[in-house]
Amino acid sequence: MNRLKFKQNSVLPGFGLSLGFTVFYLSLIVLVPLSALILRSAEGGLEGFWRTVSQPRVLASFRVTFASALQAALLNVVFGVTVAWFLVRGRFPLKRLVDALVDLPFAMPTAVSGIALTALLAPNSALGLALARLGVQVAFTPHGITVAMIFIGLPFVIRSVQPALADLSAELEEAASSLGATRAQTLWRVVLPLLAPSILSGFTLAFARALGEYGSVVFIAGNMPMRTEIASLLIITKLEQFDYTGATAIAVALLALSLLGILAINLIQARAARHWGN
Amino acid sequence: MSISIRQVSKTFGAFRALDGVNLEVPSGGLTALLGPSGSGKTTLLRIVAGLESVDEGTSGEILFDGQPVTDNPVNRRQVGFVFQHYALFRHMTVFENVAFGLRVKPRAQRPSQAEIRERVQELLRLVQLEQLAQRFPSQLSGGQRQRIALARALAIQPRVLLLDEPFGALDAQVRAELRRWLRHLHDTIHVTSIFVTHDQEEALEVADRVVVMNRGRIEQVGEPNEVFQNPATEFVMKFLGDVNVFHGRLHNAEPVFTGEPAAGDAVRLLVRPHDLTVQMQPGDGVSLQARVYRVLLAGSLVKIELTSQGRVVQVHVPHETYRATPVVAGQEVYLVPKVSRLYGAEAEAIEYVI
């Protein structure tokens, strides 16, 4: 027990109790279902697992899912930081209402947002027609998937950047400009580095959410194998065909890839935190 | 670099922070803007820096060496600004903080890496913190952070150095040490400096010139000695140190001290605690009856607390004087002012010699 302690001598007692609870709770909620999943996928043997996940259609679905999720999360960083900036620094009427609107994608059933986005962007809708005239088709293409993922991921970035931005004292920007920095230099050298940890965590959450998204994507994606079929849809398809082993195999592969990605981001974050003292 | 402030007004909503302020700050001096909170001193400093603008549609102007800079934004004004809470960049080392102003210069003016390193080392030597170059601000004490903030401001070779309550966030001992250090530093580098403070002791001790502000206006400008000895207004007198107030009214052009704040011809006599003598008998001029309440012998002066006309009066006397005429609690005595100022309804000093 010597090495297992709270970081500093804490006034809060009960390290043993909270350790026990944390392990128990995480096991119950996360590890047990995951182990069941992995056990189930193992039924086909390593060879069966590999055969399932290396099918071109499955690989394509991974590619589509990860590429769209990455695109969506990156765009969400740009839009999310901008909106958060506006919400923290801007002064305008109905600010609270706008602030509440941000959470709507959290609250809406994903199928509803999927149908809404499809109705908005389908080739026979007004916006769809206008876009088609410009030579852009969004619905039933990979762009559609990205749009749906942006929609459901936006609140994550806004909500993680907002408090960090509110904490950022205006004096830092004033100090930078008194030292001769332009607006762009202040943003690039002072504001963004200070927001980086919260931007990164917002990005991770949005990315992770997009990887697992199903409801809002399936309507707008068109679900063409090899082109616009996401991994979660493929899992459902396998389940509908009672191929439980195949479904879990894809799920496990998707999980492992996501875990690797999130782990990498967490490592970067930990390193940055250590580097900056506090 | 001299600074001229001409007709500067600033309004925040319904609050008039500055009301037509005029001030000349001579080149090379260390000037203190002194006043209570809400007096407009920080606003004035921020306007000089370019962090605030003067009210639209007024003729307010800021000039550096006679050249108007009112329309220059802060990043082109070349001013060093030191904030009360340091405003160091916590994601940068001490070295990078100090180097910031050099690194953001336009490419043509930017010094080389070697020059930057040399210049930063030189500044860190100046603030005596060379050994901390690779630390982060979170690893420094408050006093060290403020010295780094100062080094960072000096890196751009500012035309003027502006300090906003630079010692406000520090504890008393560090504060006293740092202000002596700032005075020494200023005597070494001679950059025209203005600092804001609400601590009259700090202003009187550090500055060459003190500007006393109240409610968006300047009450008095002068050397520390001058404003302390010859306060232009009742406000200045009260703000620059402890003061006893005796209320009375004019009777046949002579003040009579009744202790009652009277209407119309009311007058107030202001006396500093060290300008009152305690006597057993009434004197020839103004003498006020008082009763000793408490005597405090600890300290460099003897502090006698008395009550007179229902108010508390403080008297400070040297230990020798006290030993010659000791008093005890409960004793009836007379207070005779050596130096005092009489103010009427308008709060301007009335010409009256006691």
HADDOCK unambig.tbl for C-alpha pairs under 7 A between the chains (distance, minus, plus):
assign (segid A and resid 171 and name CA) (segid B and resid 87 and name CA) 5.94 0.50 0.50
assign (segid A and resid 172 and name CA) (segid B and resid 87 and name CA) 5.24 0.50 0.50
assign (segid A and resid 172 and name CA) (segid B and resid 89 and name CA) 6.95 0.50 0.50
assign (segid A and resid 175 and name CA) (segid B and resid 87 and name CA) 6.62 0.50 0.50
assign (segid A and resid 177 and name CA) (segid B and resid 74 and name CA) 6.26 0.50 0.50
assign (segid A and resid 177 and name CA) (segid B and resid 75 and name CA) 4.73 0.50 0.50
assign (segid A and resid 178 and name CA) (segid B and resid 74 and name CA) 5.37 0.50 0.50
assign (segid A and resid 178 and name CA) (segid B and resid 75 and name CA) 4.95 0.50 0.50
assign (segid A and resid 178 and name CA) (segid B and resid 79 and name CA) 6.42 0.50 0.50
assign (segid A and resid 178 and name CA) (segid B and resid 80 and name CA) 6.63 0.50 0.50
assign (segid A and resid 178 and name CA) (segid B and resid 81 and name CA) 6.51 0.50 0.50
assign (segid A and resid 179 and name CA) (segid B and resid 75 and name CA) 6.31 0.50 0.50
assign (segid A and resid 179 and name CA) (segid B and resid 80 and name CA) 6.96 0.50 0.50
assign (segid A and resid 179 and name CA) (segid B and resid 101 and name CA) 4.77 0.50 0.50
assign (segid A and resid 179 and name CA) (segid B and resid 153 and name CA) 6.80 0.50 0.50
assign (segid A and resid 179 and name CA) (segid B and resid 156 and name CA) 6.69 0.50 0.50
assign (segid A and resid 180 and name CA) (segid B and resid 75 and name CA) 4.04 0.50 0.50
assign (segid A and resid 180 and name CA) (segid B and resid 76 and name CA) 6.13 0.50 0.50
assign (segid A and resid 180 and name CA) (segid B and resid 78 and name CA) 6.94 0.50 0.50
assign (segid A and resid 180 and name CA) (segid B and resid 101 and name CA) 6.17 0.50 0.50
assign (segid A and resid 180 and name CA) (segid B and resid 104 and name CA) 6.67 0.50 0.50
assign (segid A and resid 180 and name CA) (segid B and resid 105 and name CA) 6.77 0.50 0.50
assign (segid A and resid 181 and name CA) (segid B and resid 75 and name CA) 5.97 0.50 0.50
assign (segid A and resid 181 and name CA) (segid B and resid 104 and name CA) 5.48 0.50 0.50
assign (segid A and resid 182 and name CA) (segid B and resid 75 and name CA) 6.71 0.50 0.50
assign (segid A and resid 194 and name CA) (segid B and resid 91 and name CA) 6.70 0.50 0.50
assign (segid A and resid 276 and name CA) (segid B and resid 90 and name CA) 6.99 0.50 0.50
assign (segid A and resid 276 and name CA) (segid B and resid 91 and name CA) 5.34 0.50 0.50
assign (segid A and resid 276 and name CA) (segid B and resid 136 and name CA) 6.89 0.50 0.50
assign (segid A and resid 277 and name CA) (segid B and resid 136 and name CA) 6.63 0.50 0.50
assign (segid A and resid 277 and name CA) (segid B and resid 138 and name CA) 6.38 0.50 0.50
assign (segid A and resid 278 and name CA) (segid B and resid 138 and name CA) 6.84 0.50 0.50
